[in-house]
């Protein structure tokens, strides 16, 4: 039996790490192919991306659709359950923007290149 001391442990087990929240964020705007996700998520390798997508799929947040054509076409999208993670990711994005602003005010040379979650 798996046990947690805090609810956040269960959350971090599913969307923790460097890439999963970014993947969820990218999929919020609609289905994406693997190559598109890899282009938009700077620094992620194809191997790691596919591994992270498989884990998100196993956890029920992402669905994988394979289209019967040549060459094969695969798209990933958020499930209904996966969309509920948007609340968490949105809070993380807002906190990150505020953190960047604070660091800029303190004189750190830091910029936010792209932020698609902004209203």
Helices and strands as residue ranges (DSSP letters): H 7-15, H 20-27, E 32-33, H 34-40, H 46-58, E 62-67, E 73-78, H 80-83, H 86-105
